[in-house]
Amino acid sequence: MAVSHDIDRAGLDSRQQRRRAVIGSSVGTVIEWYDFTLYGLAAALIFAPLFFGGSDLAGTLGAFATFAVGFMARPLGGLLLSHYGDKLGRKGTLLVTLVIMGSATTLIGVLPTYESIGLWAPVLLIVLRIFQGAGAGAEFAGAMTMASESSATGRRAFTAGFPGASVYVGMALATSTFAVLTWLMSDEVFLAWGWRLPFLASVAIVAIALYFRFRVTETAAFKATEKNDDVSTAPIVEAVRGHWRFLLAGMALFVFTLPWVYIVQTFAVSYTTGTLNVDSTHTLIGLLVAMLLTIPATLAAGALADRIGRKPLLMGAAIFGVVFAFPMFMLYQTENSLLVAVGLILGLAVIQGATIGVSAAMIAEIFPTRMRWSGIALSRELPAAVAAGTAPMVATWLVAVGGGTPWLVAGYLVVLSLIGVVGIWYLPETLVKAPTVEENPEEEFSQGEVEETRLGGQRVHDHG
């Protein structure tokens, strides 16, 4: 039996709950990616001299290594917190992820530097980076879960696109803050204390995000799971045992999409302003424009994916990654600020716009409610640790091996994009046409019966 439209709504109108769920999931995503982008930009521009005693190759690699540490922590936090998200509920767990991330980022803003306390400076930075990564590892997977479960079937990719687009709101907020400060301040003042301001500002953004997240109720899908006594005691184990083929294909998808983000927004900033001779403010402005354009691109891709399917958008993005990797670095090599901006825009807005929201909907639709958050976290955060967090460091090393040329990095992106092509090929098409866009989300993600949905030529038995 399907769950009633009004089940456990706690007096909230269906439309109102959907709106609050989208806002609540999106604001947390803003703070997550504000924090992570802030750290990536600082690692690219100033952490080498501040925390590693120099701006040479060793210092840059050290700064990017701490960037990678945050990604190594993402699956640990992601899997631990997603376990409780699937077992205890979405809302409470998402509040915890937000506090962990925001606290770590704010404390980075008050850290003493290498000049003050020597080796303790990078040690403390790494500890805070681990907490930042652990919280973030569960945050976006949880946001994807909440947004997807609260959406109508016929608009799920579009709705899941809002947390995806919010990634770039957070990124743009962090990038614009850095760009303004580097423009207003001299290099000496910025290195002395100006860099701390955007980290300290994190506390205000967290307070706003908590306000909106407290207003969200538990998703109807999870309430239905509780009512039917179908909550999993070991959701991660169930996801691995029952959906391992989809997990591997999903991991391949994210091995493609996630490194592209950090090659473009972190390594490219370091490469164009350090190895090449592009003005840092111009590069940051170009990156900011790319991020802003990714926001409507993400929502447009989600709307299109609800019409033609998830796979065409994802496959098109992966093929574009294969084709565009070398031309992107050719644009950077010109050292022309406008052409560098074009490279940043195409590298970010096209690939991420076509994948971040669409992939959220697809992966959420593959896993049942009882293990959905865990399945998303497994699919996304393990590749984040292995491929995404290490991407700037690997790219820096490849440039050094290549004698200062970027072509090995371009080849690296081609290989990652081809892995994405293979993974997307093996993922099922999950688009299910809904009778109307007003269908309640709990009807599809309900516990009343086993639904057999034909996905990509194979049957998936979804008990969610």
N, C-alpha and C positions, 0 to 999 in steps of 0.2 A: 504494500500500500504506500502510495506517495505521501509525503509529509504535507500537512495543511499549509496553506499560504500564511496563516497567522500564528504558526507554532512558535511559542516562546519569544514573541516579539517585544515583550516588556513594554507595551504601549507605543512602540515606535512604528510609524508608517513604513511600509516597505521601501518606498522611494527615499524617505528620509534616512533610513538605515544604510541604504546603498551609498548615498551621498556622504554620510559620515564615515563609512568604511573607506571610501576612496580618499577622503581628506586625511583621515587618521593614518592610513598606510602611507600616503604620499609625504606627509610632513616628516615622518621618521626617516624616510628615504632621503629627503633633503638634507637633514643633519648628518646622516651616514656619509653621503658623498661630499658634503661640505668638508667634513673631517678628513676623509681620505684624499680628496683633491688637494686640500691645504697641505697635508703631509707630503704628497707627491711633488707639489710645486716647491715646497721648502727643501725637500731632498735634492731636487734638480738645481736649485739656485743658491741656497745658503747653508744647508746643514753640514756640508763638507768642512768649511772653515770654522763653523761654530762648534761642532761636536766631534770632529775628527782631525782637527789640528792642521788642515791644509786643503788647498783646492786642486791638488794634483790628481792623477788617475786613482791613486790609492784612496784618497779622501772621497772622491766621487763614488767609487765602488763601495766604500764603507757606508756612505749615505744611502745609496740604492739598496744595499744589503739590509739596512733597517726597514726600508720600504717593503722589501720582500718578506721580512719577519712578520709584518702585519698580515700578509696573505697566508703565511704558514699557520698563523693562529686562527684564521677564519674557519677552516673546517673543524677545528677543535671546539670553538665556541658555537659554530653553526650546528654541529651534530648534537652537542650537549643540550643547547637551548631548544633546538627543533624537537628533540625527544619530549621535552616538557610542553612545548607548544602543541604537539599532537596528543599528549596525555592529559594535560591540565587545561588547555585552552589557548586561543590566539592572543586575546587582549592582554592578559597579565604578563605573558612572556614578552610581548612586544614592548611593554613598559620597561621591563628589565633591560632589554637590549639597548634602549634609548639612553637610559641612565649610565650604563657602562661606557658606551661610546662617548657621550658628552663629557663625562667626568675625566676620562683619559685625555681627550683633546684639550680641555681647559688646563689641565695640569702641565701639559707640554709647554704651554705659554709661560709658565713660571719656572721652568727648569734652568738651573745654572749651566753655563757653557763649559767647554773643555778648558778654556783659559782660567776659569775659576776653580774647578774641582778635578781637572784632569780626566782620567779614564772613567771616573764615576759618571761623567756627563753622558757618554754614549750608553753606559749600562742602564742608567735611569730612563733614557730615551727609549731603549729597547723594551724595557718592562712596560712602559706606558703604551708603546706601540702594540705589544702583545694584547693588552686589555682592549685597546681600540679595535684591533682586528677580530678578537673573539666576539665582541658585541656586534660588530658589523657583519660577521659571518652568518649570524642568525637573522639580522634585521631585514635584509632585502628579500631573503627567502620567505620570511614571515609576511612581509608586505605583499609579495606576489600571491601568497596563499590567501590572505584576507581579501585583497582586491578581487581575485578570481572567484572566490566562493561567494562574494557578495554581489556579483554581477549577473545580469540576465544572459542566458546562453547565447543569444544572437549578437551580443555586444561584448563578449568576454575579452577578446584581444584588444578592443578599443579601451575598455575599462582597465585592463591590466597595463595598458600603455601609460596610464597616469602615474603610477609609481615609477615606471620606466622613464617617463619624461621628467619626473621629479629628480631623477639622478642628475640630469643636466641643469636643473635649477640649482641644486646644491653645488655642482661643479662650477657653474657660471658665477654663483655668489662668491665662492672661494677665489676663483680666478680674477674676477673684477676687483675684489678686495686687494689682492696682491698687486694687480696692475695699477690701481689708484695709489697705493702706498709707495710703490717703486717710482711712480711719476712725481708724487709730492715730496718725497724724501730723497736726500742724498744717499749714496751707497753706504756711507759711514754711519749715518743715523739709522738707516734701515737695519743694518747688521747689529748695531748697538742695542736697540730696543724696539724698533718699529715692527719687526717680524712677529713680535709677541702678540700684537693687538688682534689679528684675526683669530688666533687660537683662543684668546681670552673671550672673544665675542661669542664663542660656541655656547657658553652658558646661557646667554639670552635666547639663542635659537632653540636650545633644548627646552627651555621653559615654555616657549610658544608651542613646540611640538607636543609636550606633555599635556597641555591644555586641550588640544584637539584629540589626542589619543584617549584621554580619560572619557571623552564624550561618546566613544564608540562602544557598542555592545558586542557581545560574543557573536560570531557568525552563526546563522541558522543551520548551516551544514554541521558545524561541530556540536551545536545543541542537539540536533537530531541524532548524532552519533552517541552522545551521552544518554539520551532518552532510550535508545534502543540497546544500551549496554554493550556497545560495539567499539568502545575506546580501546586502542591497542596498548598492550603493556610493553611491547618491544617494536615500535614502528620502524626503526632503522633495519632491524633484522628482517622484518616482513618485507620491506621494500627491496632489500638485496635478494632475498629468496624468490620472491614472486615477480620481480620486475627487473631483473639484472640486465636483460638485453636492452631495455629502454634506458636504464641507467648508463650503460656504456655508450649508447648512441647520444644521449643527452650530454655526457661528459665531452664527447668529441665535438659537439656543437659549441660548447663553452670554451674548449681549447682553442677554437677559432676566434670567437667573438671577444673574449676578455683580454687577451694580449694586445689586440688591436687598440683598445682603449688606452692602454698604458704606454704603448709605443708612441701613439700620437700625442697624448696629453702630458706625458712625463718625459720620456726619452727625447722626443722631438724638440721639446723646449730646451733641454740641456744641449742637444746636438747643434741646433741652429744658433743658439746664443753663445755656446762654448767652442765647439770644434769649428763651426762656421762663424761668420761675423754679422749676424742679424741682431738688430736692436732688441733687447729683452722686452721692452714695453710694447713694441710692435708685434712681437711674437705672441705675447699674452693677449693682446687685443684680437689678433687673428684667431687664437684659440677660443677666446670668449665668444666671438661671432659664430664659430663652429658649434659651440655648445648651445647657444641660443637657437640656432637653426635646427639642431637635433631634436628640440622639444616638439615643434609642430610636425617634424618628419616622423617621430615616434607615434604620435597620435594618428597621423594619416595612414601609416603602415598598419596600425591596429585596425582601423576602420576598413581598410582594403582586405586585410586577412580575414575579417568576419564575412566578407563577400566571396572571396576566391579561394580561401584556405590558407593555412599556416605555412606549409612547405614551399610554395612558390616564392614567397617573400624571403624566407630563410635561405633557400638555395640560390636565389638571385644575389643576395648579399655575399655569400661565400664565393661565388664565381667572380663577383666584382673584386673581392679581396685578392684573388689569384691574379687578375688582370691589372689591378691598380698599384700593387706594391712597388714595383720599380718606377713607374711614372711619378708616384708620390715623392720619392726621394730625389728624382730629377728636378722636381719643383723646388724642393728645399735647397738643392745645390746651386740654384741661381742666386741665392742670397738676396733676392728681391722680396721685400716685405709683402707685397701684394700676392705674388705667386706662392710664397710660403703659406700665406693665409688660405689660398685656394687648396693647397695640399692638405692643410689641417681640416678644412671644411669637408672636403670629399672623403678624407680618411675617417672622419668621425661621424658626420651627419648621415652619410649614405649607409655605411655599414651598421652603425649602432641604431640609427633610426629605423632600419628595416628589421632589426633583430631583437632589441631589448624587450619591448612589450609583447611582440609576437611569440618569442620563446617563452615568456612568462605564462601566457595563456596555454600554450601547447604542453609544457611540462606539468602545469597544474591539472590539465585535463587527463593526463596519462595516469596519475596516481589517485587512488581512492582517498576519501576524507581522512580515514583513520591513520594514514601514513603520508599525507600530501606534503606537509611541511618538511618532513624528513627526506622524502624523495627529492624534493626541489633542492634542499641543502646538499644532499649527496651529489646530485647531478652538477651543481654549480660550484660549490666551494672547494671540492678537491681539485678541479682544474684551475680554480682561482689561485690556490696555493702553489701548484706545480708550474703552471704556465704563465699566469697573469702577473703574480707578484715578482717573479724572477725576470720578466720581460725587459724592463729597463736595464737591469744589470747584465743580462745576456747580450742585449743590443750594444751596450757600452763596450763590452769585451769583444764583440764581433767587429766593431769599428776599429778597435785597437789592433786586432789580428789583421784586419784589412788595410792597415796603413793609413787610417783616417777616412777611408771611403765607406759609404753606407750600403754597398751592394750585398754584402753577406746578410745584413739585417733585412733587406728586401727579400732575399731568398728565404730567410727564416719565416717571414710573414706569408710567403707563398705556400710553404710547407704546412703551416698552421691552417691556412685557408682550405687547402686540399683535405686535411683531416676533417674540417668542418663539412665539406662536401660529402664525405663518406658517412659521417654521423647523421647528417640531415637525411640522406638517402634512406637510412635504415629506421628513421623515426616514422611513426604512423601519422597520417593526416587526421587531426582530431576535430576538425570543424564539423559541428552538428547543426544543421539548419533548424532554427527555432520557429515556431508558429508566429510569435510576435516578440518584439523586443521588450515587452513588459513581463515576460515569464519570470517567475520568482526563482532565484538561484538555488534554493533548497530543493526544488523539484528535481533538478538534475543531480545535485550533490546530496541525496537523501539516503536514509537507511532502511526504507520500507521493503525494498526488493532488490534482487540482483539484476542489473541492467546490462544487456549485451549490446554493445555499440560496435558497429563495424568500422574499424580504423585502419586505413591503408591496406585493406585486403585481409586483415586478420581480426579475430574476435578478442576483445579485451573484456574480461569479467570484472567489472568495477563494483566492489561492494561499498564504495563511498557514496 
